[in-house]
Amino acid sequence: MTARPIAYNLVRLVLSAIHNTPRGVDRVDLGYLSSLFETWPGEVYGVLPSAIGVRIFPRDMVLRGRDRLVKFWNEHGGVADDAAFEALVERLARGSGGTGSDFVNIRSRGPSLFSPRSMLRIAQVLLGDGIVLGRSILSLPKDSIYLDIGHYGITFPGAFKWRRHRPDVAPVFLIHDTIPLDFPHFVAEETVRAHHRVMKKVARQARALIVPTASAGETVRQRLADFNAPAIPIHPVPLPIDDLFLAPRPPNPALQSRPYFVICGAIEPRKNHNLLLDVWDSLVRSQGDAAPRLVIAGAPGFRSEETMMRLADSPHLRDHVIPARGLSSPALAQVMAGARALLMPSFAEGFGLPPVEAMALGTPALVSDIPAHRDANGDWALYRSPTDHAGWKEDILWLSQDSERYLAMKARLRNFRPANWTSYMAEIGRILQDV
């Protein structure tokens, strides 16, 4: 069977150039792009909106832009090249998480999309080949597939006007979750409105949907019913992890001066960092300096102020909680590999990559007992209610020691085999060919 042409939306990945390092969703986007543009046997194009309409761009040009973005992110560098990693090592070695000013100084949520620096980074990714106008999306080959995994491209004004002239093109979307609609108190009002627009357009346009878990698929199905959507095939396919989390990675001696746990992700109420701060407050009061450290690998996000001020104002928490914003993916993998466990007490997720990445590295994962985590991690992770403070403390205490139970869990994880990009894209390819 001849592989169908694919038009892949680039909006989210291009905009992610404003960040110094990729987030989990950015790595998923990058994995899709690399897999499709390097290995898809049919024609494949990048899609971007412009002042002269939606345009498509050739494979080689997109790959060159991808390479520039990867270079910005230092994705192929070593941990020795990572300033955030070196700062983390130094703080672990001296036994101090940081000063109050350290936490105040990282309260910024990151660069604005419209700052001069952000606009320059985006321009460098886009214009490395000079100004190229591409071709109209109307010139796509017959029966092409339009693939959008980032949501941003769905909400762009007039994003699908072109389909009036090309009804043969089949739109397929990856919908990560419906958290903004199901838990609006965890996100900004604009995020709720944007996700409403996403689901409305998906209901009208989609020929098929990909979701990361069965539980996410069920919430998507329920939300589509709100828009009287026709029956749209929904395919749950667990997200893959990058090869750097699959390769053997012995703990870095520089990280082993003190035992530590790690939580990975944006600092925001949905991720439930405050539960862990409660646990660490109790641990430090009972154990003093012998208490393990907690590494927070992530940047402040929506409504992070309370958490950051709590850290800034608490000397005994500051000495045991270490901010590690801006880790490159290789450095993050090294940090995960050396941790006693990965902690993820989220109230809501669509999938949650960090526990899967950590377990693939041989590090246990203690996660909230929510449907998405059960779908993503199966029997491999440890589960606690996101409101069970005493239970989280109990588990963190025994995970801090090299007990027979802990060593058995580490040994069991040697058999953990999550999806990689090769196996994942083989399944995605079958879905796309059947649209």
Residue, then its C-alpha position, 0 to 999 in steps of 0.5 A: m500500500t502506498a503511504r499517504p501524504i502527510a501535512y504536519n502542523l508546526v505551530r506548537l514546535v516553532l513557538s516552543a523555541i522561546h524556551n531554553t529547554p523542551r517540556g514533555v509535550d515539546r519532546v513529544d512534538l519533536g519525536y513526531l516530527s523527527s519520525l515522520f520527516e525522517t522515515w515516513p515512506g510517503e510525501v510529508y510537509g510542514v504546515l504553518p499559517s502566514a499572512i498569505g494563508v496556510r502554507i506547506f514547506p518541504r521535508d528537507m527545510v523542516l528538518r533543518g529547522r528542527d536541527r536548529l531548534v535541537k541545537f538551541w535546546n542542547e538536546h545532544g549535549g552532555v551534562a557537563d555542558d548544562a549550567a542548571f545541572e552544575a548548579l544542582v550538583e553544587r547545591l546537593a554537595r553543600g547540602s543547601g537547597g538555596t537562599g530565599s532569593d533563589f526561589v524569588n528569582i525563579r518565580s518568573r514563568g519564563p519568556s514572553l512570546f512577544s519579547p525581543r528574545s523570543m521573537l529572535r529565537i523563533a525567527q532563527v528557527l524559521l528563517g535559517d534558510g532565508i525567507v521561504l514562502g512555501r506553497s498553499i496548503l491547497s496544493l497538497p496531493k489528493d487524499s493527504i492527511y493533516l496531522d496536528i498534535g499540538h492544539y495551537g494550530i487548531t485555534f489559529p483564526g481561519a485555520f481550516k477555511w482551506r478545507r472548504h476547497r479540499p474536503d478530501v484531506a483528512p484531519v487527524f488530531l492528538i488530543h492530550d487531555t480535556i483537563p482545562l474543561d474538566f478542572p477549570h480551577f487548575v488553569a487560566e480562564e484563557t486556557v479554558r476558552a482556548h480548549h473549548r475552541v479546540m474541542k469545537k473545531v475537532a468536533r467539526q473537522a476530525r476524521a480520527l483522534i489519537v489520545p494517550t490513554a483510555s481514560a483520556g479517550e473517555t473524557v474526550r468522547q464525553r466532551l465531543a458529545d457536548f458539541n454534537a460531534p459525529a462518531i469519530p474514531i478515538h485511538p488510545v496509544p500510550l506515549p513513547i519515551d525518547d531513547l535517552f531515557l531507555a539507554p543504561r545510565p549509571p548514577n552520576p557520582a556528583l549527584q550522590s552526595r545526598p539522597y534525593f527525590v525528584i518531581c518533574g513538571a511545571i509548578e502549578p496547583r494541578k501538579n500538587h507540589n504543596l503536598l510534597l512541601d507538607v511532607w518535607d516540612s514534616l521530614v525536616r522537623s523529625q530528621g533534621d539535616a538527615a532528611p533527603r532532598l527534594v529536587i523540583a525540576g520545572a519552571p513556575g507556571f499558573r498560580s505558582e506564587e503561593t508555592m514559591m513564596r512558601l519556599a522563599d519564606s521557610p529556611h528549613l524547607r529551603d535547605h532541603v528543596i532544590p529548584a532545578r529549572g532549565l535542565s536539558s533532556p540529557a541532564l534531566a535523565q541523569v537526575m532521574a537516574g540518580a533519584r531515590a524515586l520520581l514523585m508525581p502527586s498530580f490531581a489530573e493528567g492526560f498521561g504523565l511522561p516523567p514516571v514512565e521515563a524514570m522507571a525506564l531508567g530503573t528509578p521507582a515512581l510514586v504517583s497519584d492514584i488517578p485513571a491516567h496514571r493507572d493507564a500509563n504505568g500499570d502495575w509498575a508504579l506505586y500509587r497513593s491518593p493525591t490527598d493522602h499526606a500520611g501515605w506519601k510520607e510513609d512511602i517516601l520514608w521507606l523509599s529513602q532506605d536500601s531495604e529489601r523491598y526497595l532493592a526488589m522494586k529496583a530489580r523488577l524495573r529492569n524488565f520495564r519496557p515502555a514504548n519507544w518511538t519506533s514501536y509507537m510510530a508503527e502503530i500511528g502509521r497503521i491508524l493514519q493509513d486507515v483514516 
